[in-house]
Amino acid sequence: MRRFLLVAIFAGSLMTSCSEDMDDVIDDDVLVERENVEIEDFVYRGMDEIYLYKPDIPELADDYFDSEDDYYDYLVSWDTPEDLFDEGLVAPQDRFSYITDDYIELENSFSGISETTGVDYRLYLFSNSDDIFGVVRYIVPGSNAEGTAIKRGDLFTEINGETLNRNNYRSLLSSPSVTFTLAEINDNAVSNTGEEVTIATSEVTENPVLIQNVIETDGLKIGYLMYNSFVADFDQQLNDAFAYFASENIDHLVLDLRYNGGGRVSSATALASMITGSYTGEIFAKQQWNEDYQNYFLATDPDRLFNYFTDELPGEIALNQLNLTDLYVIGTSSTASASELVINGLKPYIDVYLIGHTTTGKSQASVTLYDSPNFGPTNANPDHTYAIQPLVYESVNANDIVVPYDGIDPDVESYESLSDLGVLGDPSEPMLAAAINAITGNAAAVQAMTRQREFNYQEFEERASLQPNYKRMYIDELPSLRLDQ
């Protein structure tokens, strides 16, 4: 492990040397540079300590720098901490490690808190164009968008009077007040309707349990749960949903993760445990850290390398468990990380069927590192609010199977039709109907519901991509670090 001194200490030692030998002349510009790499020093130390892909970054090798001067010259060569992180220390295969200059916003996102209009959307690129259109997927309950004229299935092409494109969509959609210019599909083309809806953003705490109901068909009771993020603050609401399903004595469950980009590992473990109930104490997932940490945990805390099925939430709250032997998951390209963990982790134990299309393909977990002596939030440097969220381990299931890098392919292929999204939770909604038909064995109906695109477009971004926890699976807190020993 690297043992270079912190910048402040190093700068201090230079000042001491100066006072002891007045004949020495120290360049003030050098001192300024040294002092200005305080954040870069934190970023480097954090990645050097625990990054999953440390062996793939030559600059993180323990013998890479010959001296402290070489190390600090390296740090000052980067224009910003973001440049150092993104361009210097993140491995090419890593799509999800993250740096932020506002860890308060990051912490809020982990609790489901965000500044939003409440319009959840997916953005698409027109074919051979940088122009963008959006499709409303749902309205967040309790947000300013609730009760307005905008609804699921509406299209929009302009925000605040400007046509959306690759260069302006982030700034426009992040405006404190957003005016949507609505559009529709006519003759395989998107055209404006002339209608506008203006919505101010506000701080919203979003309950990820969006819909829960029971559908009765062909003598079966099918539970339906739309769950949009793994947020531990709402684990009790998730548990309540399973109490409802248990009271209804459901035969099957459709778990709708089509818009769920992931979240907290502990919530994913709890959800999988609610679905089953027969495997408490058995391995749900195995963790594979970098070699240094894998060996460290094997020597000091082998149990740290496993996530086990459980029968309770923190506080000894009993889980409501269904003891199901199969699960039907609705998934899309938006389905990632902790969502894929649930699918992959359950496969060794029960039959899991994916309805929809190929998921993201993310099996790595991250953790938040702060600029403090042990990288935890206590005693974090008060001079800035930078934090990093590096990948720290890859997850495999009990059979040592990893989520494919290109995503999990569906057992039943189904797509949302942009011109007719349907009503979420309604048995006739195309993707839910495909899941119900898969349960009841109506293969002909599933095939008949396959839809083609109305016109040429390409998936681009979505509302969650503007948030710091986008498609990130993360652990609750830092493990015991080697540097603590």
N, C-alpha and C positions, 0 to 999 in steps of 0.2 A: 504493500500500500504506500502511496506517495506520502512523503513526510515534509514537503515544502511548507514553510511558514505561511500564515495568512498575510495578505498584503499589508494590513495595518501594522503588524508586528515587524514585517520586513522593512517597511518604510521607517519605522521607529528605530530599528537597528542602524539604518543609514544615518539618521539624525544623531544618534549616540556617537557613532564613529566620527562624525563631523565635529562634535563638541570636544572629543578627545584629541583631535589632531587638527588644529585650526589652519595648518598649511594645506590640507586637502580641500579641493574645490569640488563641490557637488553641483551638477547641472540642475537648476530648478525645474527645467522642463522634464527631466527624467523623473523627478519626484512627483510632478503633477501626473505624468503618465502612470507611474506606479499606483498612485492613489486612485486613479480613475479605472483601474482594472479590478476593483474590489468585487464587482458582480461577476466578471469573467472568471475570477479566481474561484468563487463559489460554484459557478456552473461547471468548471473543469473538475473541481474536487468531487462534486456530486456524481458526475458521470464516471469518473475514475474509480469511485468507491463501489458502485453497485450496478452499473449499466449491463443489461443482458448481453449486448453485443460488444462489450469491451475488447475481446480478442480480435475483433475485426477492424479496430481503429488503431493504427500504429502509434498515434500520438498519445494514446492512453496506456501504452506499455510502460511498465514500472521503471525501465531503464532508458526511456526515450530521451530525456533531457539530461545533459551533462552537468548542469549547474542551475542554481536559482535564477541567474541572469538569463540563461537560455529559456527557462520556463516563462519568466515574465516578458521577455521579448516576444515569445509566441503569443501570449495573451494580448499584448498591445498591438499586435499585427492585425487584429480583427476590429472592424469599425464599431460593432455593437455586440452585446451579449447574444442577441438573436443570431447574428451571423456566425459567431463561434459555435453556438449550439447546433444550428441547422446545417451549416456547411462544413464545420470542422469535426464535430463529435458524434453525429448521428449516422449510423450505418446505412448503406444504400437500400437494404432490404427492410428498413424500419420506416413504416408509413405513419406511425402513431405517437412517437415520443413528442413532447410538447414543452415549450417554454412560455411563461407569461410574465408580464410586468405588473400584474394585479392579482395576487393570490386570493384576495377577498372575493373577487368575481368567480374565481375557480372554485373556492369553497362553497359559495352560494349555488353554483351549478350542480355540485354534488348533492345538494339538498333540494334540488328541483326548483330553485329560485332563479328567475331571470327577468330582464327588462324586455317586454314583448307586447305586441299588439294583441296577441292571442290567436293570430292566424297561423296555423301550421301549414306549410306548403312544401312542394317539391318543385324545383326549377328544372327547365329543359332548354337545350340549345336547339334553335332551328337548324335544319340541315345546311351545311356549308355556310354558316353565318356565325357571327359573334353575338347576335341578338338572342334574347332570352324571353321565355314566357313562363309563368308560374301557374300551378294548379293547387287550389286549396284542398287540403286533405281532411282537416277537421278544425273545429274551433275549441280553444281551451276553455273549459268551464271557469267562470269567475273572472275572466279577462274582459278588457274593454270591447273586444270583438263580439262577445256574446250578446245576442239580441239585436245586432246590426243587420244590414241587408246582405252581408257577405256570408257565404255558406260553403260546405263541402261540395266540390265539383266545379266551383267557379274558376275561371281562368283570368289571368291578368297579364298585361304586356308592358304597362307603364307604372312607375311609382313617382309620385309628386310631379307628374307631367313629363317625366323623362322616360324614353324607351329604355328598357333594361338591356344591359349587355355585360360582357365579361368584366369590363373595367369599372362599372359603376354600381353593380348590384349590391355589393357589401355596404357601401356608404348609404345608398338609397334605402335599403331595407332596414338599416340601423338608425334611421332618422327618428327623432323623438315623436314626430307625428307622420303617419304614413297614409298617403292617398293612393288607393288601388284603382287603376283604370281597368274595368272588367272587360272580358272578351269571351268569345264562344267559338266553337268549331262549326264551320259551314263549308260543305263541299271540300272536305279534306284540307281546310285552311283555317288559320286562327285570325279572327277579325274582332276589332273593338266593338263593344255595344254602345259606347258613349256614357255608360253609367259609371259613376265614381263613388267610392266609399272611403271616408277619412276616419282613421282610428289613431288615437294617441297611445303611445306605449305606457306601460305601468309595470311596477314590480309585481310579479305573479309567482305564487308557489303552486306548481302544477302537480296534482295527484296523478301518478302514472297509471293507476287503475282507472281506465277511462270507461270501460263498459263491462258489465257482468250480467249475464242472463242465461236462461235455460230454454232450449228449443226442444220441443217434443215432435218426433217424426218417426214413422214406421215402428211404433211401439218402443222407441228408445228416448231416453232423456240425455240430451247433449248439452253440456256446459260450454259456454262461450266466454272467454276472458280476453279483453283487449288491454294489454299491459305495455306501456310505452317507454319505460326506463327503469333500471334497477336502482332505486333510491331507498337507502336504508331507513330514512325518516318515515317512509310509508310502508314499511314491512307489516305493521299492524293492519293497515287497510287491506294489504294483500292477503293476510291471514284471515281477515273477516270475509273476504270474497270466497275463500275456500271453506269457511264455515257455512256459507250460503249453499255452495255446491254440495257439501256433505249433507246438509239438511234436506236437499232436493233429491238425494240419492241418485246422482247422475251415473250414467253408464259409460260415457266417454267425455273427453274434454278437448275442445279446440282452443289452443293457446295462440292468440293473434299477436305476433311479434313483428308484423310487417314494417312498422315504423320505429322499432326499438333498437337503438344503436348501442345498447349495453349499459354498463355502470358497475356497481359494487359487487365484488365476488361473493361476499357474505349473503347478499340478497339473492343471487343466483343459486347459491347452495340451499338457501331456505326454500325457494320456489321449487326446486327439484325435489326437495324432501317433502313438500306439501303434496306434490303430484303422486309420489310413491307412498312411502310410509313403512315399507317392509325392509328397509336397508339401513336403518340407523346404525351408525358406527362403521359402516363400510365405506370404501373409497369412492368418492364422487369425482375427484380430479387429483392429478399429481402435478407438482410444480418442478420445473427444470430451470434453475438459475444459472448464472455463469459459473465456470468451474470453481472459482475461488469460493463463492457463496454456497454452491452445492456441497462442496467438501466441508465447509464450515458448519452448515446445518446438520450434515450427516454426523459430524463429530460432537456437536453440542446440543442439538434439538431435532432429531430425525422426524418427529411428528410434524414439525413446521413445514415439511415438504408435501403434506397431504391436506386436501379438503375432504371432510367426512360428511356423509349424510347425517342430519340431525333431527331431533324431535322437538326442538324448542328454539324460540327467539331469545336474544339477550334479556336478562331479567327473569329467566325461568318461565317464560310464557309458552305454554304448550302449543305446538303447531296443529292446525287442522289438516289432516292428511286423508287422501282419497283412496290410497292403495290401488291405483290404476295399473293395468298391465299394458296399456298402450296410450299414446299421445299423438294428437294431430296438431302440427304447428304450421301457422301461416307465416311465411317468410319471404323477404325480397332482398334487393341489393342494399336496402337500408338496415337490414338485420345484421347485427355485428356483435363481436366480443362476448359479453356476458350472455347475450341471447344464444349465440353459437355454443357457449360453454354448457348451457342447459341441454341443448340438443345432443351435443357430443357426450356429455357426462352421463346422460340417461341411457344412451344406446346399449351399453353392456348389460343393462338390467331389464328394460322394457322395450317394446316396439315403438319406435318414433318415426312418424311419417311427416315429411315436409311438403306442404302444398304452397305453390307460388313459383318463385324463380330463385336463381342462385344467390346465396348470401354473400356477405362481404369477404369473409376469409380472414379472421383475426383471432388468434389464440393466445396473445401475450397480455400480461397484466402489468400495470404501472403503479407507481406510488409517488406521492408528493414529497419533494425535498425542499426544505427551506434553508435560508442562509443562517444556520446556527451551528454550534459546535458538534451536534450529533444529527444535523439535518432535520430535526423535528421542529414543530411550530413554537415550542417554548424557547424563549430567549432569541427569537429570530432578529436579525439585524434590523434596527429601527430606521435605518437610512434609506431603505428601499422596500418594495413589495414584490420583488422577483421571486419566482419559484420555478422549479422544473418538474416535469412529470415524465421521467424516463421509463421505458419498458424494463422490467426487472426479472420477469420469468415467463416461460412459455408453459401453457397448460396442456396436458394430455389426459385422456380418460383412463379408467381402470385397466383397459386393455392396451394402454400406451399408444392410442390412436390420437393424432393431432387433427385439429380442424384444418382442412386443406387451405393452402395459401390463396387459391382462387375461389374459395367459398364452398359451401355445402350445396350440392345439386338437389333439386326437388324430386320427390317421388311422383308427384302429380304437378304438372306444369300449369300455371294459371297466372293471368296478368290482370291488373286493373285497366279498364278502358277509360281513357281520359274524357270521352264524351258521355260516359255513363258510369260514374264511380259507384253508384248505389249508396244505400244507407248502411253505415257501419252497424253491425249487430243484427241486421235484418237477414233472415235466412235466404233471401233472394240476392243479396249482395254477391257479386260474382265469385270472389275468392272464398268467402264463407260457404257459399253454395257448393263450390268444388270440394271443400273439406267435408261437408255433410254428405255429399254423394260418395266420397271415398269411404266414409264410415258405413254407409248403407249399402255399399257395393254397386252403386249405379254408375258403372264405368262409361256407359253410353252418354249419360247426362254430363259427365265430366268432360268428355271429348267434345260434346256439342257446345260447351261454354267457352272453348278456346277462342280468343279474339285476336284479330290482327290490328296493328297500329293504323290509326286513321290517316296519318301523314308521317313524313320523315322528321324525326327529332331524336335527340340524344340526352339521356339523363345527365344532369349537371350537379347541382348542389341541392340542399334542403335546409329548412329553418335551423335544425340542430347544428349544421355545419358552421354557423356563425357563433356557436357557443363553445366555451373552452373545453368541455368534457365530451366533445363529439367523438363517437365511436371509440370511447376509451373504457377499458375494463380496468378497475383499480382495486387495490386492497385497502382496508380500513385505515391502517396505520403502519408506520415503519416497523420492520422486524428488528430484533436485536442485531446491531451492526458489529462487524469485525473490529471496527475502530473503537468500540466500547470495551473491548477485552484488554 
